[in-house]
Structure formats: C-alpha cells, structure tokens
C-alpha cells in the first residue's frame, strides 16, 4: 500500500450534474425540467391538487370526532416504578402518589393525573394513590402485597363573578351599584340658569 494507491470506495463520491451547458451535454436547455408550466419552476409543491376538481381528501366522508372533555392522563407502568425503587428514587415505605412520581422524574407534568398500567414486574410491596389503574396493574400490586387507591384529581375552581361574561354585561354590572349609591343625576336644564331677556324699551 502506497500513498498514491489510497482512494475512496467505489460510489463514495459522485460528480455534480452540470445543467444548462448546451444540447450535447444531455442536460442542456431545459435542464431536465421539461417545458414551461408551474412545476418546471423551482420551489413548487402542489400536494393534493387535482387540477381544480374536488380532491380525494375532501371527497371522502368524515368519521368520528375529537372529544374536548377527554382526560389527559400520564401512563406509568409497574416496571418503571420498580426501577425507580431499585434506584432509590422512590421510597416504598411511603405511598406512591402523583406528586411522588413527579419528584422522582417518572412523569414530567401532572396533567389530569396518573393511570397505573401493568406492564413489567413489581417485586416490592407498595401502596399507590393514583388517578386510575388497569385491572392487571391492580392484580399485580395486590399479588406483591400492596394496595391501589384510586383518587380522582380535584376539579378546577369556578371562575369569579363576572369573569367570562361579555364586556357589556361586565360594564353594566360595575355601573349599577354606583348609580344606586349616588342617586339619579340632576337635570342639566335645571342646573343652568336661563339668560335674562333685554327690555326693548331701553
């Protein structure tokens, strides 16, 4: 092996395609883009466009709906809990709550609570206080001598009076006690004195 014999593997480097260098180059004139038209320009991506007719994704019927009241739970498997106990991130003597899982790093945020799932093996006797649990997870925890208590997360507090109402209603509610306290305003005509008429005899 000599220095002049060192080279890249076949196919490691490819020569650049030279465009627009005459008819004899094979890529001259239109440079492989055909002739005229929108798609012969650079930066054009017409996805789903079918020439003006109703596209396929709009011809197909819609199915299902998005439930805006659905709960967003964190899912934690028993295997991850056992790993955290072995790493001494969780204390098996204390109840495993949502806050304990958050501090141990098993979940990133509370959301609507934690649902316990049965994947993995639990060897330690642990008592869980979570928002939900699958039947398999409950059986596995009870088989290890532990307990599962399902406690729903507290609901959000109600909005204070006036919040969420239209702006006109809020303004009317704010002005009504002020009018009652101050009484009806005096008439402008009564407040102003009528100007004295001049005598024509003068």
C-alpha positions as CSV (number, residue, x, y, z in Angstrom):
1,X,0.0,0.0,0.0
2,X,1.4,3.4,-1.1
3,X,0.1,6.9,-0.7
4,X,-0.7,7.1,-4.4
5,X,-2.8,4.0,-4.2
6,X,-5.2,5.3,-1.5
7,X,-8.6,6.2,-2.9
8,X,-12.3,6.3,-1.8
9,X,-14.5,3.2,-2.2
10,X,-16.4,3.0,-5.5
11,X,-19.6,5.1,-5.3
12,X,-18.4,7.2,-2.3
13,X,-18.2,10.3,-4.4
14,X,-20.3,11.3,-7.4
15,X,-19.7,14.0,-9.9
16,X,-22.1,17.0,-9.9
17,X,-24.8,17.1,-12.6
18,X,-23.9,20.0,-14.9
19,X,-27.1,21.7,-16.1
20,X,-27.6,24.1,-18.9
21,X,-24.3,23.6,-20.7
22,X,-25.6,23.0,-24.2
23,X,-27.5,20.3,-26.1
24,X,-24.5,18.0,-26.3
25,X,-24.3,17.7,-22.5
26,X,-27.6,15.8,-22.2
27,X,-28.8,18.3,-19.6
28,X,-28.9,21.5,-21.6
29,X,-31.6,24.0,-22.5
30,X,-34.5,23.0,-20.0
31,X,-32.0,21.2,-17.7
32,X,-34.3,18.1,-17.2
33,X,-37.4,20.1,-16.2
34,X,-39.3,19.7,-19.5
35,X,-41.0,22.7,-20.9
36,X,-42.8,25.7,-19.3
37,X,-45.5,25.4,-16.7
38,X,-45.8,25.7,-12.9
39,X,-44.0,22.6,-12.0
40,X,-41.0,23.4,-14.1
41,X,-40.2,26.2,-11.7
42,X,-38.2,25.6,-8.5
43,X,-39.9,25.7,-5.1
44,X,-43.3,24.4,-6.4
45,X,-45.0,21.6,-4.4
46,X,-48.7,21.1,-5.4
47,X,-49.7,18.4,-2.9
48,X,-53.2,17.1,-3.2
49,X,-54.1,19.4,-6.1
50,X,-56.2,17.6,-8.7
51,X,-56.5,20.2,-11.4
52,X,-59.4,22.1,-9.8
53,X,-61.7,19.1,-9.2
54,X,-62.7,18.2,-5.7
55,X,-59.6,16.4,-4.2
56,X,-59.7,12.9,-2.7
57,X,-59.2,14.0,0.9
58,X,-62.3,16.3,0.6
59,X,-64.5,13.7,-1.3
60,X,-64.1,11.1,1.5
61,X,-66.6,11.3,4.4
62,X,-65.6,12.3,7.9
63,X,-65.7,9.8,10.7
64,X,-65.6,10.2,14.4
65,X,-65.0,13.3,16.5
66,X,-62.5,14.8,18.9
67,X,-63.7,14.7,22.5
68,X,-62.9,18.1,24.1
69,X,-63.8,16.7,27.5
70,X,-61.4,13.8,27.4
71,X,-58.9,13.4,30.2
72,X,-55.2,13.6,29.5
73,X,-53.5,11.1,31.9
74,X,-49.9,10.2,32.4
75,X,-49.3,6.4,31.9
76,X,-46.9,4.8,34.3
77,X,-46.1,1.1,34.1
78,X,-45.2,-1.1,37.1
79,X,-41.8,-1.9,35.6
80,X,-40.8,1.7,35.7
81,X,-41.9,2.1,39.3
82,X,-39.8,-1.0,40.3
83,X,-36.8,0.5,38.5
84,X,-37.2,3.8,40.4
85,X,-37.5,2.0,43.7
86,X,-34.3,0.0,43.0
87,X,-32.6,3.3,42.1
88,X,-33.8,4.7,45.4
89,X,-35.7,7.5,43.6
90,X,-38.9,6.3,45.3
91,X,-39.4,5.2,48.9
92,X,-41.5,2.0,49.0
93,X,-42.4,2.7,52.7
94,X,-44.3,5.9,51.7
95,X,-47.4,5.9,49.5
96,X,-46.6,6.4,45.8
97,X,-48.7,9.5,44.9
98,X,-48.8,11.7,41.8
99,X,-46.5,14.2,43.5
100,X,-44.0,11.5,44.4
101,X,-43.9,10.3,40.8
102,X,-43.3,13.8,39.6
103,X,-40.4,14.4,42.1
104,X,-38.9,11.0,41.1
105,X,-38.9,12.0,37.4
106,X,-41.3,9.3,36.2
107,X,-43.6,12.0,34.8
108,X,-42.9,15.4,33.5
109,X,-46.1,17.2,34.5
110,X,-49.3,16.3,36.4
111,X,-51.9,16.9,33.6
112,X,-55.2,15.3,34.6
113,X,-53.5,12.7,36.8
114,X,-51.7,9.3,36.5
115,X,-53.0,6.0,35.3
116,X,-51.1,2.9,36.5
117,X,-50.6,0.1,33.9
118,X,-49.5,-3.4,34.5
119,X,-46.5,-3.8,32.1
120,X,-43.4,-5.0,33.9
121,X,-42.8,-6.8,37.1
122,X,-43.3,-5.4,40.6
123,X,-41.4,-7.2,43.4
124,X,-41.9,-4.6,46.2
125,X,-44.9,-4.1,48.5
126,X,-46.1,-0.6,47.6
127,X,-49.3,1.3,48.2
128,X,-50.4,3.5,45.3
129,X,-52.6,6.6,45.4
130,X,-53.2,7.4,41.7
131,X,-56.0,8.8,39.5
132,X,-56.6,5.5,37.7
133,X,-55.3,1.9,37.3
134,X,-55.9,-1.0,35.0
135,X,-57.3,-4.3,36.3
136,X,-54.0,-6.1,35.5
137,X,-52.0,-3.4,37.4
138,X,-54.3,-3.8,40.5
139,X,-53.9,-7.6,40.5
140,X,-50.1,-7.3,40.2
141,X,-49.8,-4.8,43.1
142,X,-52.1,-6.9,45.3
143,X,-50.1,-10.0,44.5
144,X,-47.0,-8.2,45.7
145,X,-48.8,-7.3,48.9
146,X,-49.6,-3.7,48.1
147,X,-52.7,-1.7,47.6
148,X,-54.1,0.7,45.0
149,X,-56.3,3.6,46.0
150,X,-58.0,5.5,43.1
151,X,-58.5,9.2,44.0
152,X,-59.7,11.5,41.2
153,X,-57.9,14.8,40.7
154,X,-59.6,17.9,42.1
155,X,-61.6,19.9,39.6
156,X,-60.7,23.4,38.6
157,X,-62.1,26.1,40.8
158,X,-65.0,28.1,39.5
159,X,-64.4,31.4,37.8
160,X,-65.1,34.5,39.9
161,X,-68.3,36.5,39.4
162,X,-68.3,38.5,36.1
163,X,-65.3,36.6,34.6
164,X,-66.1,35.0,31.3
165,X,-69.2,37.2,30.6
166,X,-69.5,39.6,27.7
167,X,-67.8,43.0,28.1
168,X,-71.2,44.9,28.0
169,X,-72.6,42.8,30.9
170,X,-69.4,43.4,33.0
171,X,-69.6,47.1,32.4
172,X,-73.4,47.2,33.3
173,X,-72.8,45.2,36.5
174,X,-70.0,47.6,37.5
175,X,-72.0,50.7,36.9
176,X,-75.3,49.6,38.5
177,X,-74.2,49.9,42.2
178,X,-72.6,53.3,41.6
179,X,-75.9,54.7,40.3
180,X,-77.9,53.4,43.2
181,X,-75.5,54.9,45.7
182,X,-75.2,58.3,44.1
183,X,-78.9,58.6,43.1
184,X,-80.3,60.0,39.8
185,X,-78.2,62.8,38.3
186,X,-79.7,66.3,38.3
187,X,-81.1,67.5,35.0
188,X,-78.8,69.8,33.1
189,X,-81.6,72.2,32.2
190,X,-82.3,72.8,35.9
191,X,-78.6,73.4,36.7
192,X,-78.2,76.1,34.1
193,X,-79.9,79.5,34.7
194,X,-81.9,80.9,31.8
195,X,-80.4,84.2,30.5
196,X,-82.3,87.4,31.3
197,X,-84.2,88.9,28.4
198,X,-83.4,92.5,27.4
199,X,-86.1,95.2,27.5
200,X,-86.8,96.6,24.1
201,X,-87.8,100.0,25.6
202,X,-84.2,100.6,26.7
